[in-house]
């Protein structure tokens, strides 16, 4: 028997396997395939202050070893989430994090404050890859001062676990990770999608309506793994690793690189029960290698 539990700040997860926002709906969509109680936690789709229709179609495209998406945070807004969705999913036996997004600091604060009023929400994941409309569309997460400002503002209104999701589309992700840690983040998750595009050579037009979109899937894993290793070596808060994880071996690489927990995203679309298989695979690996607890595995990379 091995102990798969991990400590994410003050929270105890039964295992290190979580789901990534935007790839798992609100969790209930996957209950025909898995028991949510078999997971360490889930992160529900992005929630904003107001209703968003998202971007025009087409907004998804398959690429070699991955996919592009430009869904645009389609959701019904935080009031509908609080009134209709949270009461429906709040009794699930796992940690449910709410992904919070916005276009201004004020929108982030408004949404986080309303989530804080809901009983039973253990934490939020702050998506700072959203465009800051007051800064001409530059994402909060690509500027260290902006990342610090939005994290600090949300910290003031949200008293529970604050996880900040970092953008890889930066020069120095370590600087931003350290900045949000100083601003009050309890953990960081990385990476969000890489900026990419696809072109239809027959029409000679972009495949996505937005021209560019977020690249995810196995193709981004080496970049994600490198960034997780860099950040885990530089901060004192837990790191949640994600980016191209589709097997237990992938997950173990991130854990060895310093991640306390991992998130599975794009792989859920192809294999709806992949998260449970990954948790089982981690346990099998630990038994095979005589590892009794996750603390022995996390950050055990030999360099």
LODOZA-996008 format. One line per field, with one value per residue (C-alpha): residue number from 1; residue in one letter; x, y, z. Coordinates in Angstrom, 2 decimals. Layout:
<vexzas>
num	[NUM,...];
residuo	[A,...];
X	[X,...];
Y	[Y,...];
Z	[Z,...];
</vexzas>
This chain:
<vexzas>
num	[1,2,3,4,5,6,7,8,9,10,11,12,13,14,15,16,17,18,19,20,21,22,23,24,25,26,27,28,29,30,31,32,33,34,35,36,37,38,39,40,41,42,43,44,45,46,47,48,49,50,51,52,53,54,55,56,57,58,59,60,61,62,63,64,65,66,67,68,69,70,71,72,73,74,75,76,77,78,79,80,81,82,83,84,85,86,87,88,89,90,91,92,93,94,95,96,97,98,99,100,101,102,103,104,105,106,107,108,109,110,111,112,113,114,115,116,117,118,119,120,121,122,123,124,125,126,127,128,129,130,131,132,133,134,135,136,137,138,139,140,141,142,143,144,145,146,147,148,149,150,151,152,153,154,155,156,157,158,159,160,161,162,163,164,165,166,167,168,169,170,171,172,173,174,175,176,177,178,179,180,181,182,183,184,185,186,187,188,189,190,191,192,193,194,195,196,197,198,199,200,201,202,203,204,205,206,207,208,209,210,211,212,213,214,215,216,217,218,219,220,221,222,223,224,225,226,227,228,229,230,231,232,233,234,235,236,237,238,239,240,241,242,243,244,245,246,247,248,249,250,251,252,253,254,255,256,257,258,259,260,261,262,263,264,265,266,267,268,269,270,271,272,273,274,275,276,277,278,279,280,281,282,283,284,285,286,287,288,289,290,291,292,293,294,295,296,297,298,299,300,301,302,303];
residuo	[X,X,X,X,X,X,X,X,X,X,X,X,X,X,X,X,X,X,X,X,X,X,X,X,X,X,X,X,X,X,X,X,X,X,X,X,X,X,X,X,X,X,X,X,X,X,X,X,X,X,X,X,X,X,X,X,X,X,X,X,X,X,X,X,X,X,X,X,X,X,X,X,X,X,X,X,X,X,X,X,X,X,X,X,X,X,X,X,X,X,X,X,X,X,X,X,X,X,X,X,X,X,X,X,X,X,X,X,X,X,X,X,X,X,X,X,X,X,X,X,X,X,X,X,X,X,X,X,X,X,X,X,X,X,X,X,X,X,X,X,X,X,X,X,X,X,X,X,X,X,X,X,X,X,X,X,X,X,X,X,X,X,X,X,X,X,X,X,X,X,X,X,X,X,X,X,X,X,X,X,X,X,X,X,X,X,X,X,X,X,X,X,X,X,X,X,X,X,X,X,X,X,X,X,X,X,X,X,X,X,X,X,X,X,X,X,X,X,X,X,X,X,X,X,X,X,X,X,X,X,X,X,X,X,X,X,X,X,X,X,X,X,X,X,X,X,X,X,X,X,X,X,X,X,X,X,X,X,X,X,X,X,X,X,X,X,X,X,X,X,X,X,X,X,X,X,X,X,X,X,X,X,X,X,X,X,X,X,X,X,X,X,X,X,X,X,X,X,X,X,X,X,X];
X	[0.00,1.20,0.01,-1.07,-2.30,-0.67,-0.81,-1.79,-1.28,-3.90,-5.85,-5.30,-5.91,-6.47,-4.12,-2.20,-4.47,-6.69,-8.49,-7.70,-10.23,-12.10,-11.59,-13.85,-16.95,-18.35,-17.36,-20.87,-20.37,-17.81,-19.72,-20.78,-17.10,-15.48,-16.23,-15.19,-14.25,-11.35,-9.66,-7.65,-9.64,-11.28,-11.10,-14.36,-14.58,-13.78,-16.24,-16.51,-18.41,-20.95,-22.39,-20.04,-20.96,-17.34,-15.74,-17.36,-16.96,-14.71,-12.89,-11.20,-8.73,-6.78,-3.02,-0.28,-0.02,-2.41,-5.20,-5.85,-8.76,-10.19,-13.46,-13.29,-14.45,-18.06,-20.07,-23.25,-21.53,-20.84,-24.41,-25.81,-22.92,-23.70,-27.46,-27.75,-24.49,-22.72,-25.74,-25.84,-22.18,-21.15,-21.83,-19.22,-16.58,-13.55,-12.02,-13.76,-11.81,-13.52,-11.49,-11.93,-11.33,-11.85,-10.85,-10.20,-8.99,-12.44,-14.08,-11.69,-12.44,-16.20,-16.20,-13.84,-15.85,-19.06,-17.34,-16.05,-19.66,-20.43,-20.25,-17.90,-15.70,-12.15,-10.36,-10.17,-7.77,-7.02,-6.66,-4.33,-3.99,-7.01,-6.57,-6.40,-8.64,-7.24,-3.76,-4.72,-5.39,-2.11,-2.74,-2.39,-0.06,2.47,3.33,4.79,3.29,-0.16,0.06,0.99,-1.77,-4.61,-3.36,-3.08,-6.54,-8.18,-6.28,-8.00,-11.49,-10.88,-9.83,-9.43,-6.92,-5.77,-4.09,-2.75,-2.55,0.51,0.90,3.85,3.83,6.41,10.13,10.65,7.94,9.98,9.82,6.04,5.69,7.75,5.72,2.33,3.75,4.71,1.26,-0.42,-0.89,-1.13,-0.04,0.63,-0.53,1.33,1.30,-1.69,-1.82,0.88,-0.14,-0.39,-2.25,-3.26,-3.87,-6.15,-3.98,-7.00,-8.84,-5.59,-7.33,-6.75,-8.55,-9.70,-12.05,-9.69,-6.63,-4.61,-5.54,-4.24,-2.14,-2.42,-1.82,1.27,3.19,3.51,4.70,8.48,7.96,5.56,7.89,10.81,8.80,7.45,10.99,12.20,9.33,9.34,12.99,12.31,9.15,8.13,4.48,3.13,3.31,0.57,1.91,-0.02,0.58,0.32,-0.15,-1.88,-0.39,0.94,4.48,3.83,2.42,5.36,7.77,6.03,6.06,9.77,10.33,8.81,5.04,2.99,-0.03,-0.87,-3.80,-5.02,-6.58,-6.74,-6.37,-9.86,-11.39,-9.82,-10.01,-12.69,-11.37,-7.69,-7.48,-8.33,-5.91,-3.17,-3.82,-3.69,-0.50,1.21,0.33,1.71,4.94,5.38,4.85,7.30,9.98,9.37,8.07,5.70,4.42,4.13,6.62,9.32,8.41,7.80,10.97,13.05,14.67,18.38,20.37];
Y	[0.00,3.50,6.90,8.97,11.94,15.34,18.66,21.62,24.31,23.72,21.27,17.52,15.89,12.12,11.87,14.32,13.98,16.94,18.05,21.18,23.96,24.03,20.34,18.76,20.96,21.05,17.45,16.05,15.57,12.85,10.92,8.27,7.37,7.85,8.49,12.06,10.87,8.97,12.29,14.66,17.58,19.12,22.64,23.69,25.73,29.43,31.68,35.40,38.29,38.35,36.04,35.38,33.78,33.12,33.57,32.90,29.47,27.85,28.00,24.60,22.91,19.67,19.88,17.22,15.91,18.51,20.98,24.70,26.35,29.84,29.13,32.46,31.55,30.83,30.68,32.02,34.25,33.99,34.74,31.78,29.64,30.55,30.16,27.08,25.24,25.23,23.83,21.02,19.98,21.04,17.65,15.78,14.07,15.87,19.34,21.54,24.65,27.44,28.95,32.73,34.92,38.54,41.44,43.97,43.74,44.85,41.92,39.43,40.89,40.89,37.25,36.07,37.89,36.17,32.77,33.46,33.73,30.16,27.52,24.63,26.09,25.12,27.42,29.23,29.07,32.57,32.56,35.48,34.64,36.81,40.04,43.16,45.56,48.55,47.68,47.31,43.56,42.34,39.35,39.95,36.97,38.30,41.32,40.83,44.07,43.16,39.60,40.91,43.54,41.16,38.50,41.02,42.44,39.01,37.97,40.79,39.39,35.64,34.04,30.43,28.66,30.91,29.11,31.30,29.81,31.06,31.82,30.29,33.13,35.11,35.75,34.74,32.63,32.33,36.08,36.05,32.98,34.68,37.85,36.19,34.24,37.53,38.90,36.15,33.12,29.81,27.81,28.20,26.03,25.92,25.97,27.48,27.07,28.29,30.79,29.16,29.20,27.04,27.93,26.25,26.14,25.57,28.73,30.49,31.65,31.00,27.94,29.74,32.71,34.53,33.70,32.56,30.30,28.26,25.20,22.21,18.47,16.23,18.65,21.21,18.77,19.37,23.13,22.67,20.25,22.64,25.53,23.48,22.44,26.04,27.41,24.59,25.32,29.01,29.31,28.11,27.39,24.21,23.91,22.17,20.95,20.61,20.60,17.52,14.97,11.90,8.98,8.04,8.30,11.90,12.71,11.13,13.27,16.41,15.13,14.35,17.86,19.33,19.43,18.64,17.78,17.65,18.52,16.57,18.59,17.76,14.01,14.00,14.60,11.49,9.20,10.23,7.93,8.82,10.63,7.52,5.45,7.99,7.82,4.03,4.17,6.47,4.03,1.10,3.00,3.81,0.18,-0.99,1.44,1.05,4.60,4.84,8.42,11.25,13.35,10.91,11.38,15.12,16.92,13.75,14.49,13.66,16.40];
Z	[0.00,-0.84,0.35,-2.66,-0.63,-1.12,0.70,-1.42,1.16,3.83,1.62,1.63,-1.74,-1.76,-4.75,-6.95,-10.00,-10.84,-14.00,-15.98,-16.41,-19.69,-20.41,-17.79,-17.75,-14.22,-13.52,-13.81,-17.56,-16.82,-14.16,-16.68,-17.00,-13.57,-9.92,-9.14,-5.65,-7.24,-8.09,-5.94,-7.29,-10.31,-11.72,-13.35,-16.52,-16.44,-14.64,-15.33,-13.77,-16.60,-19.25,-22.17,-25.48,-26.34,-29.74,-33.12,-34.75,-35.81,-32.50,-32.23,-34.53,-34.41,-34.81,-34.86,-31.28,-29.91,-30.50,-30.77,-29.03,-28.96,-27.14,-25.37,-21.85,-22.79,-19.55,-18.00,-15.45,-11.74,-10.61,-12.55,-11.33,-7.72,-8.07,-10.30,-10.86,-7.49,-5.59,-8.17,-7.88,-4.38,-2.76,-4.81,-2.67,-4.07,-4.00,-6.57,-7.59,-9.51,-12.33,-12.21,-15.25,-16.21,-18.44,-15.67,-12.08,-10.98,-12.80,-11.18,-7.75,-8.30,-9.36,-6.62,-3.95,-5.03,-5.08,-1.56,-0.37,-1.47,1.23,0.54,-2.21,-1.15,-3.55,-6.85,-9.75,-11.00,-14.76,-15.46,-19.15,-19.92,-21.92,-19.78,-21.67,-19.79,-21.05,-24.70,-24.60,-23.12,-20.86,-17.12,-16.91,-19.41,-17.27,-13.80,-12.39,-13.77,-12.45,-9.01,-9.05,-9.89,-7.46,-4.63,-5.34,-5.37,-2.24,-0.36,-1.08,-1.21,2.10,0.98,-1.27,-4.10,-6.98,-9.79,-13.29,-15.15,-18.84,-20.72,-23.24,-21.30,-21.23,-17.59,-15.95,-12.75,-12.17,-12.48,-10.24,-7.55,-7.98,-7.44,-4.49,-2.85,-3.68,-1.68,-3.94,-2.06,-5.11,-8.82,-11.72,-15.01,-17.89,-19.59,-23.36,-25.73,-28.37,-31.80,-35.10,-38.05,-41.70,-44.25,-47.37,-49.62,-48.54,-47.59,-44.41,-40.70,-39.39,-36.22,-36.34,-33.99,-36.14,-33.12,-30.23,-27.34,-28.18,-25.84,-25.86,-25.93,-28.15,-25.31,-22.63,-22.92,-22.57,-19.66,-17.90,-18.20,-16.81,-13.90,-12.97,-13.13,-11.05,-8.47,-7.84,-7.26,-5.14,-1.69,-2.49,-4.14,-7.92,-9.89,-13.22,-16.45,-20.16,-22.36,-19.57,-20.98,-19.04,-15.62,-16.98,-18.05,-14.61,-12.82,-14.85,-13.59,-10.02,-10.23,-11.61,-8.45,-8.97,-5.87,-8.01,-11.71,-13.93,-16.95,-19.76,-23.46,-22.82,-21.24,-24.66,-26.12,-23.07,-20.54,-17.79,-18.26,-14.92,-12.91,-14.98,-14.25,-10.50,-10.64,-12.69,-10.18,-7.39,-9.38,-10.07,-6.39,-5.37,-8.03,-6.83,-3.10,-2.68,0.28,0.03,-2.44,-0.45,-1.53,-5.21,-5.48,-6.60,-6.56,-9.94,-9.89,-11.61];
</vexzas>
